């Protein structure tokens, strides 16, 4: 994405104790609010985020409720109570978009950022949600995980690609995704479903689009062995290269850094690391066990396992480790 100020686009998916959700917001690193009222980051969606940031506030899910607080953890305010599971997806303008339901059975709602005017927008079960330029793009589990879109008021719902899709990242008019119907290869297509193109023929576990690169974790069979790596390629599939050798249980990106937790048979030895976007300057940030991670307002929020609640936060340079209540 090219602008006069570097902008970080982040997509986030939430899967929380019975609620499935996704988030999508545009962030300016170090900035004070979302820029266009749409988005989050591919890294956050991949890590099933329960956090989103807008205009000095962090919006988050705790239990079945949605709260907001300042970035210094002050002014915590309950904005929505629920009898079943809700998961925050997106804060765009004056609206919060989220899923609501039980387990993976979660339909899309919206409400004002003060908790008023709660509205149900559809009847299909959504696993990912991306709000972009007046449209909500979502992975529709009711229709075999196909990609759909509808207006932000719930009208004009349409299917734009049929078939199982994972890790959809929407950037500059393109959707980048893993095609699960075809040995989990990386594809891209226009946001209206046209011009679909195969970008990589390597089996892929997850992908994140960041800073004009696609970062993707791979799994290959080589004889009797499995080989895992982190690779990157340009948005058109060129300049494909391996930047890390080994399996990752979580990965995210922000600014000039990739943050990750390598797999280890001893789960207590799974730590939080960072490296440059080209795979250099690897350094450990914490001795605390790490799993999924979400980056919000210059903080990394992370869990102790690949799934589960976020238990800690730490600054992106490894200082200021805090336990979350």
C-alpha positions in Angstrom: 0.0 0.0 0.0 1.6 3.3 -1.1 0.7 6.5 0.7 2.7 9.5 2.0 2.6 7.8 5.4 3.3 4.1 5.7 0.0 2.5 6.6 -0.3 -0.9 8.2 -3.3 -3.0 7.1 -4.4 -5.6 9.5 -7.0 -8.3 9.4 -8.2 -10.1 12.5 -10.3 -13.2 13.1 -11.8 -13.9 16.5 -12.7 -17.4 17.8 -13.6 -17.0 21.4 -15.1 -19.6 23.8 -18.1 -20.3 21.6 -18.1 -17.3 19.3 -16.5 -17.0 15.9 -15.5 -13.6 14.6 -13.2 -11.6 12.4 -11.9 -8.1 12.4 -10.6 -5.7 9.7 -9.3 -2.2 10.2 -6.8 0.2 8.7 -4.1 1.4 11.1 -1.4 3.9 10.9 1.6 2.6 13.1 1.9 4.8 16.1 -1.2 6.8 15.0 -4.2 7.7 17.1 -7.1 6.2 15.2 -8.2 4.2 12.2 -7.7 6.1 9.0 -10.6 5.3 6.8 -13.0 3.7 9.3 -12.3 0.3 8.0 -10.0 -2.6 9.0 -7.5 -4.2 11.4 -4.5 -6.4 10.2 -4.1 -9.8 8.5 -1.9 -10.8 11.5 -4.5 -10.1 14.0 -7.2 -12.0 12.1 -4.9 -15.0 11.7 -4.4 -14.9 15.5 -8.1 -14.7 16.2 -8.1 -11.3 17.8 -10.5 -10.2 20.5 -9.1 -6.6 20.3 -9.6 -3.7 18.0 -8.4 -0.1 18.2 -10.0 3.2 17.1 -9.5 6.8 18.1 -7.6 6.3 21.3 -9.9 3.4 22.5 -9.3 -0.4 22.6 -12.5 -2.3 22.0 -12.4 -5.9 23.3 -14.5 -8.9 24.3 -14.4 -10.3 27.8 -16.7 -13.3 28.4 -19.9 -12.6 26.5 -19.6 -8.8 26.9 -17.9 -6.0 24.8 -16.0 -3.3 26.6 -13.7 -0.4 25.7 -10.8 1.1 27.5 -8.0 3.6 26.9 -4.6 2.2 25.8 -3.2 2.8 29.3 -5.9 0.4 30.7 -8.0 3.3 32.2 -11.6 4.2 31.7 -12.9 0.7 31.2 -16.5 0.8 30.1 -19.1 -1.9 29.4 -20.8 -1.1 26.2 -22.7 -4.4 25.5 -24.0 -7.3 27.5 -25.0 -10.6 25.9 -26.7 -13.8 27.0 -24.7 -15.8 24.5 -21.2 -15.4 23.0 -20.3 -12.2 21.1 -17.0 -11.4 19.4 -15.8 -8.0 18.3 -14.9 -7.7 14.7 -14.6 -4.1 13.5 -14.9 -0.5 14.5 -15.7 1.6 11.5 -16.8 5.2 12.0 -19.5 5.2 14.7 -20.3 1.5 14.3 -19.0 -1.8 15.8 -19.4 -4.9 13.6 -19.3 -8.2 15.4 -20.6 -11.8 15.3 -23.0 -13.2 17.9 -24.2 -16.7 18.6 -23.0 -20.0 19.9 -19.9 -21.9 18.8 -19.3 -21.5 15.1 -22.9 -20.6 14.7 -22.4 -16.8 14.6 -24.3 -14.3 12.5 -23.2 -10.7 11.9 -24.5 -7.7 13.9 -23.6 -4.1 14.2 -24.2 -1.4 16.9 -23.1 2.1 17.6 -19.9 2.5 19.6 -21.9 3.5 22.6 -23.8 0.2 22.5 -27.1 1.5 21.1 -29.0 0.6 17.9 -28.0 -3.0 17.8 -29.0 -4.5 14.5 -28.8 -8.1 13.0 -27.5 -7.9 9.4 -27.8 -11.5 8.1 -28.8 -15.1 8.7 -25.7 -16.9 7.6 -22.9 -18.1 9.8 -19.7 -16.0 9.4 -16.2 -17.0 10.3 -14.3 -14.0 9.0 -15.6 -10.4 8.5 -13.8 -7.5 6.7 -15.4 -4.1 6.4 -14.0 -2.2 3.4 -15.4 0.9 1.5 -19.0 0.4 2.6 -19.0 -3.4 2.2 -18.8 -6.3 4.6 -16.8 -9.2 3.2 -17.2 -12.5 5.0 -16.4 -16.2 4.9 -19.8 -17.9 4.9 -19.8 -21.2 6.7 -23.4 -21.8 5.7 -22.3 -21.9 2.1 -19.2 -24.1 2.5 -16.9 -21.3 3.5 -17.4 -19.3 0.3 -16.7 -15.6 0.2 -19.7 -13.3 0.3 -20.2 -9.6 0.7 -23.0 -7.2 1.6 -23.5 -3.6 2.3 -22.7 -2.4 5.9 -26.5 -2.1 6.4 -27.0 -5.8 5.5 -28.4 -5.2 2.0 -27.2 -6.5 -1.4 -25.8 -9.7 -0.1 -24.0 -11.7 -2.8 -21.5 -14.6 -3.2 -18.3 -13.5 -4.9 -16.4 -16.8 -4.8 -17.7 -20.4 -4.3 -15.5 -22.9 -2.4 -13.6 -23.2 0.8 -11.4 -20.2 1.5 -9.0 -19.6 4.4 -7.1 -16.5 5.7 -8.7 -13.9 3.4 -6.7 -10.6 3.5 -8.2 -7.6 1.6 -5.6 -5.1 0.4 -5.9 -2.4 -2.2 -8.8 -3.9 -4.1 -7.5 -7.5 -4.0 -8.4 -10.5 -1.8 -5.4 -12.7 -1.0 -6.4 -16.2 0.3 -5.7 -19.9 0.7 -7.8 -22.1 -1.6 -8.6 -25.1 0.6 -10.2 -26.9 -2.4 -6.8 -27.0 -4.1 -4.1 -28.4 -1.7 -4.1 -25.1 0.2 -2.4 -22.9 -2.3 -2.2 -19.1 -2.2 -4.5 -17.2 -4.7 -5.6 -13.6 -5.2 -8.6 -12.1 -6.9 -10.3 -8.8 -7.3 -12.8 -7.8 -4.6 -15.7 -8.6 -7.1 -14.4 -12.1 -7.5 -12.8 -11.6 -11.0 -9.2 -12.1 -12.2 -8.4 -15.0 -9.8 -4.7 -16.0 -10.0 -2.6 -18.7 -8.5 0.4 -17.1 -6.7 2.1 -20.1 -5.1 1.8 -23.9 -5.5 3.3 -24.7 -2.0 1.0 -26.1 0.7 0.2 -23.2 3.0 -1.0 -23.1 6.6 -1.6 -19.3 7.1 -0.8 -16.1 5.4 -0.5 -12.4 6.3 -0.3 -9.4 3.9 1.9 -6.7 5.2 4.1 -3.9 3.7 3.6 -5.0 0.1 4.6 -8.6 0.9 2.7 -11.8 1.5 4.2 -13.7 4.4 3.0 -17.3 4.5 3.8 -20.4 6.6 4.3 -23.6 4.6 4.1 -27.4 5.1 5.8 -29.7 2.6 6.2 -33.4 2.4 9.8 -34.4 1.6 10.0 -38.2 1.5 8.9 -39.4 4.9 9.5 -36.0 6.5 7.5 -32.8 6.9 9.3 -29.6 6.2 8.0 -26.3 7.6 9.1 -22.7 6.8 8.1 -19.1 6.7 8.3 -17.6 3.2 7.5 -14.2 1.6 6.6 -13.1 -1.9 5.5 -9.9 -3.5 1.8 -9.3 -4.0 1.9 -10.5 -7.6 3.7 -13.7 -6.6 7.2 -12.7 -7.6 10.4 -12.6 -5.5 9.3 -15.7 -3.6 11.9 -16.6 -0.9 12.2 -18.5 2.4 13.1 -16.3 5.3 12.8 -18.7 8.3 13.4 -22.5 8.6 11.0 -24.2 11.1 7.3 -24.4 12.2 5.6 -21.4 13.8 2.5 -21.7 16.0 1.8 -18.0 15.7 3.0 -15.1 13.5 2.1 -11.4 13.2 3.6 -8.3 11.6 3.8 -4.6 12.4 6.0 -1.9 11.0 9.5 -3.3 10.2 9.1 -6.4 12.3 7.7 -9.9 12.2 6.6 -11.3 15.6 6.4 -15.0 16.0 6.3 -18.0 18.4 8.3 -21.1 17.1 6.9 -24.6 17.6 8.6 -26.7 20.3 7.6 -30.1 21.6 7.9 -28.8 25.1 5.2 -26.2 25.2 6.9 -24.3 28.0 9.7 -23.5 25.6 7.5 -21.7 23.1 8.6 -18.1 23.4 7.9 -14.8 21.8 10.5 -13.6 19.2 10.8 -10.9 16.5 12.8 -10.6 13.3 13.1 -8.1 10.4 10.9 -8.5 7.4 13.7 -10.2 5.6 14.3 -12.8 8.4 17.4 -11.2 9.9 18.0 -9.9 13.4 16.1 -12.6 15.2 15.8 -11.9 19.0 13.7 -13.2 21.8 11.4 -10.7 23.5 10.1 -12.7 26.5 10.8 -15.9 28.5 7.0 -16.3 29.0 5.3 -19.1 27.1 3.6 -17.6 24.0 0.8 -18.6 21.6 -1.4 -16.5 19.5 -0.6 -12.8 19.4 -2.5 -9.6 18.6 -0.8 -6.2 18.0 -2.8 -3.1 19.1 -1.6 0.5 19.7 2.1 -0.4 19.9 1.5 -3.4 22.3 1.7 -7.1 21.6 -1.1 -9.0 23.4 -0.5 -12.7 23.6 -1.8 -15.9 25.0 0.0 -18.9 26.5 -1.3 -21.3 23.8 -2.3 -21.2 20.1 -5.9 -20.7 21.3 -7.4 -19.2 24.5 -7.6 -15.8 26.1 -4.9 -13.2 25.8 -3.0 -13.4 29.1 -0.1 -10.8 28.7 0.9 -7.7 26.9 4.4 -6.5 26.1 5.9 -3.6 24.1 7.2 -4.4 20.7 10.8 -4.0 21.9 10.3 -6.6 24.6 9.9 -4.2 27.6 7.0 -3.6 29.9 5.6 -7.2 30.2 2.3 -7.1 32.1 -0.2 -9.8 33.1 -3.7 -9.1 32.0 -6.6 -9.4 34.5 
